[in-house]
Amino acid sequence: MKRRLVRSENPKPVRRKIKASKFQNSKVDAASAKKVALSCQILAKLGLFKETTGHVSARSADGANMLIRGRGREETGLLFTKASDVVLADLDGKRVRKTGILKPPNESVIHGEIYKVRPQVGGIVHAHPASIVLTSMAGIELRPIFGGYDPRAMRMAINGIPVYQSSLTLHRVEQVHEMMAVMADSDICVLRGHGAVVCGTSVEDATIKAIKLDALARMNLQAASLGNVPSISEKDQQAFMSRGGTGMSGGGAETLWRFYCEWLKRG
Ligand SMILES: [Zn+2]
């Protein structure tokens, strides 16, 4: 694992390809490609991704395109994603330049349609965590059943998490617009029997939110098997929500991102 991470941190082939493109801020895009690859590795190691399905993206520096994990015969799966596996695509999911053998995934349309209408979104995770699939299919609501144990995950539950009812993979714009209507202004949408879409201001932010969503779903899944585990009190919920300071974006996410990068590096 350590050797793999070292390779991903020195993505010379990607740098050459992106520098050769017509886009400005190519150094920023190269850095984003590395973050997308790290996010894929972290989330796969945590079990949010399995095998070759799912993807992470970052909005490009010029705002008009996205850097998204590519798919193709030569891929080795999410756990082994390298920066050179990340492709530059427009917001319709079309590859901007044929710089490698991988192509944007069929579900690129999820990312592109969100980037088009939500300028504050800088990173997106689309994953198929078992915890989300099971809780959504069993109709287990993701409730705030803990407090100080994990305030970020608890706040997600209190804020409410929209659930899109179709289990189909999302290849068409019409499907994605239907999903986005359910998602509304939330940064999260559970796709029943499929997975979840998680938006962030950056790749780091989206990654940490996805980890917290999975933690919330895992706890609710285990609680459901125990019987009648109550939510924390209304008084506690209100107190937590009025505190602020440890919201789902901002510095806290950056700290957790550093933790997970170090955790990944140390195998
Ligand atoms: Zn999917």
Residues whose N, C-alpha, C, O or C-beta is under 5 A from the ligand:
A	BS01	ZN	T169
